[in-house]
């Protein structure tokens, strides 16, 4: 009888809709074991719950409940399911779900949520904006998405640290992750806020140097990746054979008699794999399924919509005659088809470049004529972005020859813009994403410039400027907030040090923190100067009304932003402000 009494005290019984509604009034965290009347609650988890109740519940923030699905309308989707389900309610909102008696995962989830509740109660953090999950019947197609940790699509978050981003280790790490069979779903470069860093690294919170670590993680740009295991079976990342005895032992742990999970071949975790690849010190990984969902909501609130879009870049070319005669017509079609033109430039191709782009015609009688026309004047090179952009552009322009286009795609641009004396497609598109990346880098080589947002710019205005920077195709490669004292200011404004107004500049910079950035794109120096606008905001409003200074400048001194004047100045200033930064290759056309 004593044991029975302890169980009742440990887990309150909820077996009606009214008791369920009453249970949702609990303050703090409530862990709910959803069960069927015919199989009962999951006894295998009760020792863990009792242990956590004793260790964590001094503030009465942790509650345990067993809820019978058969008698509760809200839990109807769980009826007739034999697998244990654990729901997590925070202040009346169901914010997470774990399928299966996975003791380590449940333990970590409860510990993390209780630690959050304690910090919130102590005023050390703001309550996260959790999204409430919706229960659906998994047997009904298109019934919606449940925020479940046993869902088919599981995600992992990788944060590449600021020092690794500065030394351009991101590309190597991404390459190794993709080679291991993972799929890169979405990525971004940004400076983590203090709250984001504290939440993501909450497991380190008790370490003595945690505050210094948070300062480091918010000191510069991190590269954030969301990856999945894709649709195919994950390759074995471990080079040794699995231990059958260990697998059998692990399969028996944390499961009660009624539930048996099939034993799967054990693989290295991504963390273990990257350790063997000697790059784990440059990044941190979150593989806990509940936590990844939480952090995706914080870091990528529009993740589902973004994931459903397969945004692709492709190189596009208008050959010289088409460029001269029908440029505006073609650009209008590109716009109407939903493409965004990220970059464009006029270029006169060398003979070698023309031969490379036209190699598919090299066995044709008219090849020499093609090369002559391709080098006769400027072509227009474009970088286009769109959902499924590469294939859509290929379908739009049609086959490489007019003859094939007339036979197979008579509505294609190849036919619409055919030239009588040259039987080839007057438009070009990359053959693959790999080719597109190489061709874009060749015709639009990356360049770095230094940019500064001045202290008088408000936080809201700063966010608008950063949004504009990204929308105009710049990548924010490095970023840090710093109050520019005289020594630091000289690294940026050295060429005006002797001017009469220099002291006024120093006074303006000392009024608060500036945001110092490295911006990267093709033609970055001149494009950033164009986006800034004239030095005098009044002149900017007249001559360049869409520029940053026209919108946010107050005076010639407080004109919102600053940028390098030349490539050489940019390289010199960046090397002074970001000493470990490895610049892009500046060689190009």
Residue pairs with C-beta under 8 A, 6 or more apart in sequence:
6 50
7 46
10 46
10 49
10 50
10 53
10 64
11 33
11 41
11 46
11 49
11 64
11 65
11 66
12 23
12 63
12 64
12 65
12 66
13 19
13 65
13 66
13 68
14 20
14 23
14 32
14 65
14 66
14 67
14 68
14 72
15 67
15 68
15 71
15 72
16 71
16 72
17 71
17 72
17 73
17 74
20 67
20 72
20 74
20 75
23 30
23 32
23 65
23 67
23 89
24 30
24 89
24 92
25 92
26 63
26 89
26 91
26 92
27 61
27 91
28 59
28 60
28 61
28 62
28 63
28 90
28 91
28 114
28 117
29 61
29 62
29 63
29 88
29 89
29 90
29 110
29 113
29 114
29 117
30 63
30 64
30 65
30 88
30 89
30 90
31 49
31 62
31 63
31 64
31 65
31 86
31 87
31 88
31 106
31 110
32 65
32 66
32 67
32 86
32 87
32 88
32 89
33 41
33 42
33 45
33 64
33 65
33 66
33 67
33 84
33 85
33 86
34 67
34 69
34 75
34 78
34 84
34 85
34 86
34 87
35 41
35 42
35 66
35 67
35 68
35 69
35 84
36 68
36 69
36 70
36 78
36 79
36 80
36 81
36 82
37 68
37 70
37 71
39 82
39 258
41 66
42 84
42 101
42 256
42 259
43 256
44 101
44 103
44 254
44 255
44 256
45 84
45 86
45 101
45 103
45 106
45 254
45 256
48 103
48 106
48 107
49 64
52 62
52 107
52 110
52 111
53 62
53 64
56 62
56 110
56 111
56 114
59 117
59 118
59 121
61 114
61 117
61 118
61 121
62 110
62 114
67 75
67 87
68 75
69 75
69 76
69 78
69 79
69 81
70 79
74 135
75 135
76 135
76 137
77 135
77 136
77 137
77 138
78 85
78 135
82 258
82 259
83 99
83 100
83 259
84 99
84 100
84 101
84 256
84 259
85 97
85 98
85 99
86 97
86 98
86 106
87 94
87 96
87 97
88 94
88 95
88 96
88 97
88 98
88 109
88 110
88 113
88 290
89 95
90 113
90 117
90 130
93 130
93 132
94 132
94 133
94 135
95 130
95 131
95 132
95 133
95 147
96 109
96 133
96 147
96 149
96 290
96 293
96 294
97 133
97 146
97 147
97 148
97 149
98 105
98 106
98 109
98 148
98 149
98 150
98 289
98 290
99 148
99 149
99 150
100 150
100 255
100 259
100 261
101 254
101 255
101 256
101 259
102 254
103 253
103 254
104 254
105 149
105 288
105 289
105 290
108 288
108 290
109 288
109 290
109 291
112 202
112 203
112 290
112 291
115 202
115 205
116 125
116 128
116 202
119 125
120 126
120 127
125 195
125 198
125 199
126 195
128 199
128 294
128 298
129 297
130 294
130 297
131 147
131 297
133 146
133 147
133 148
134 144
134 145
134 146
134 147
135 146
136 143
136 144
136 145
136 146
137 143
138 146
145 151
147 293
149 289
149 290
149 293
150 289
153 228
154 228
154 229
154 289
154 292
155 185
155 226
155 227
155 228
155 292
155 293
155 296
156 182
156 226
156 227
156 228
156 270
156 285
156 286
156 287
156 292
157 200
157 224
157 225
157 226
157 285
157 286
157 292
157 295
157 296
157 299
158 173
158 177
158 224
158 225
158 226
158 227
158 270
158 283
158 284
158 285
159 192
159 200
159 222
159 223
159 224
159 225
159 283
159 284
159 285
159 286
160 169
160 170
160 173
160 222
160 223
160 224
160 225
160 282
160 283
161 216
161 217
161 222
161 282
161 283
161 284
162 216
162 217
162 219
162 220
162 221
162 222
163 216
163 220
163 282
163 580
164 170
164 173
164 223
164 282
164 283
165 189
165 220
165 221
165 222
165 223
165 477
165 478
166 220
166 221
166 478
166 578
166 580
166 581
166 582
167 580
167 581
167 582
168 582
169 279
169 282
170 223
172 279
173 274
173 279
173 282
173 283
174 184
174 187
174 225
176 273
176 274
176 277
176 279
177 184
177 225
177 227
177 270
177 274
178 184
180 235
180 237
180 270
180 273
181 229
181 230
181 232
181 234
181 235
182 227
182 228
182 229
182 230
182 270
183 227
183 228
183 229
183 230
184 225
184 226
184 227
185 226
185 227
185 228
185 307
186 225
186 226
186 300
186 303
186 306
186 307
187 223
187 224
187 225
187 226
188 223
188 224
188 299
188 300
189 221
189 222
189 223
189 224
189 475
189 476
189 477
190 221
190 222
190 224
190 476
191 218
191 220
191 221
191 222
191 479
191 480
191 481
192 200
192 217
192 218
192 222
193 218
194 214
194 218
196 298
196 299
197 214
197 217
197 218
198 205
198 214
199 295
199 298
200 284
200 286
200 295
201 210
201 213
201 214
201 217
201 284
204 210
204 213
207 213
219 480
220 478
220 479
220 480
221 476
221 477
221 478
221 479
224 299
226 292
226 296
226 300
226 303
227 270
234 267
235 267
236 265
236 267
236 268
237 267
237 268
237 270
237 272
237 273
238 266
238 267
238 268
238 272
238 273
242 265
242 266
246 266
247 263
247 265
247 266
248 263
250 266
251 261
251 263
255 261
268 276
269 285
269 287
270 285
270 287
271 280
271 285
271 287
274 280
274 283
274 285
286 292
286 295
296 303
297 303
300 306
309 387
310 387
310 388
311 385
311 386
311 387
311 389
312 385
312 386
312 387
312 388
312 389
312 390
312 391
312 433
312 436
313 342
313 383
313 384
313 385
313 389
313 390
313 433
313 436
313 437
313 440
314 383
314 384
314 389
314 390
314 393
314 429
314 430
314 436
315 381
315 382
315 383
315 384
315 428
315 429
315 430
315 436
315 439
315 440
315 443
316 334
316 381
316 382
316 383
316 384
316 393
316 427
316 428
316 429
317 357
317 379
317 380
317 381
317 382
317 427
317 428
317 429
318 327
318 330
318 379
318 380
318 382
318 426
318 427
319 373
319 374
319 379
319 426
319 427
319 428
320 373
320 374
320 376
320 377
320 378
320 379
321 373
321 419
321 422
321 426
322 330
322 417
322 419
322 426
322 427
323 346
323 377
323 378
323 379
323 380
324 377
326 417
327 380
330 413
330 417
330 427
331 341
333 396
333 413
334 341
334 382
334 384
335 341
337 386
337 392
337 396
338 386
338 387
339 384
339 385
339 386
339 389
339 392
339 393
340 384
340 385
340 386
341 382
341 383
341 384
342 383
342 384
342 385
342 473
343 382
343 383
343 444
343 473
343 521
343 522
343 523
344 380
344 381
344 382
344 383
345 380
345 381
345 443
345 444
345 522
345 523
346 378
346 379
346 380
346 381
347 378
347 379
347 380
347 381
347 443
347 589
348 375
348 377
348 378
348 379
349 357
349 374
349 375
349 379
350 375
351 371
351 375
354 370
354 371
354 374
354 375
355 362
355 371
357 374
357 428
358 367
358 370
358 371
358 374
358 424
360 400
361 367
361 370
361 400
361 424
364 370
366 422
366 423
366 424
369 421
369 422
370 422
370 424
373 422
381 443
381 444
383 440
383 444
384 393
386 392
386 393
390 429
390 430
390 432
390 433
390 436
393 429
394 429
395 409
395 412
396 412
396 413
397 412
397 413
397 414
397 425
397 427
397 428
397 429
398 404
398 405
398 408
398 409
398 412
398 413
398 414
398 415
398 425
399 405
399 408
399 409
399 412
399 414
399 425
400 414
400 424
400 425
401 414
401 423
401 424
401 425
402 414
402 415
402 418
402 423
402 424
402 425
403 423
405 412
405 414
405 415
405 418
405 425
406 415
409 415
413 425
413 426
413 427
414 425
414 426
414 427
417 426
417 427
418 426
419 426
430 436
430 439
442 588
442 589
443 589
444 522
444 523
444 588
445 522
445 584
445 585
445 586
445 587
445 588
445 589
446 520
446 521
446 522
446 524
446 584
446 585
447 520
447 521
447 522
447 523
447 524
447 525
447 567
447 570
447 584
447 586
447 588
448 477
448 518
448 519
448 520
448 524
448 570
448 571
448 574
448 583
448 584
448 586
449 518
449 519
449 524
449 525
449 528
449 563
449 564
449 567
449 570
449 574
450 492
450 516
450 517
450 518
450 519
450 563
450 564
450 570
450 573
450 574
450 577
451 469
451 516
451 517
451 518
451 519
451 528
451 561
451 562
451 563
452 492
452 514
452 515
452 516
452 517
452 561
452 562
452 563
453 462
453 465
453 514
453 515
453 517
453 560
453 561
454 508
454 509
454 514
454 558
454 559
454 560
454 561
454 562
455 483
455 508
455 509
455 511
455 512
455 513
455 514
456 508
456 511
456 512
456 554
456 558
456 560
457 465
457 552
457 560
457 561
461 552
461 560
462 515
464 551
464 552
465 548
465 552
465 560
465 561
466 476
468 531
468 548
469 476
469 517
469 519
469 531
470 476
472 527
472 531
473 521
473 527
474 519
474 520
474 521
474 524
474 527
474 528
475 519
475 520
475 521
476 517
476 518
476 519
476 520
477 517
477 518
477 519
477 520
477 581
478 517
478 518
478 574
478 578
478 581
479 515
479 516
479 517
479 518
480 515
480 516
480 578
481 513
481 514
481 515
481 516
482 488
482 513
482 514
482 516
483 509
483 510
483 512
483 513
483 514
484 492
484 509
484 510
484 514
484 516
485 510
486 506
488 577
489 505
489 506
489 509
490 497
491 573
491 576
491 577
492 516
492 562
492 573
492 576
492 577
493 502
493 505
495 569
496 502
496 505
501 557
504 557
505 557
508 557
508 558
516 577
518 574
518 578
518 581
519 528
520 584
521 527
522 588
524 570
525 563
525 564
525 565
525 566
525 567
525 570
528 563
528 564
529 563
529 565
530 544
530 547
531 547
531 548
532 547
532 548
532 549
532 560
532 561
532 562
532 563
533 540
533 543
533 544
533 547
533 548
533 549
533 550
533 553
534 540
534 543
534 544
534 547
534 549
535 549
535 556
535 559
536 549
536 553
536 556
536 559
537 549
537 550
537 553
537 554
537 555
537 556
537 559
537 560
540 547
540 549
540 550
540 553
540 559
541 550
544 550
548 560
548 561
549 559
549 560
549 561
551 560
552 560
552 561
553 559
553 560
554 560
564 570
564 573
567 586
571 583
571 586
574 581
574 583
575 581
